[in-house]
Amino acid sequence: MSAFTLRLPDYKHERLKAMAEQRGMSLARLLDELTTQALVEFDTETRFMQRALRGSNRVERGFELLRKAQGESVA
């Protein structure tokens, strides 16, 4: 496990401490949960962008398959 120093304005530090207290956890645990949530969002966005890039040349094929699934004739 790693440790690091985080510099925050006093008002943010106080708000985070109040948030942790309200949730019944330590400030360290709250920050761990918040960073986990941020990383999950980052990973999700990264995977989405990778998939979008892989499919960028397949838009017309996608529309063709959609028309086929809807019962329209495919030319």
Beta strands, then each sheet from edge to edge (+ up, - down):
end
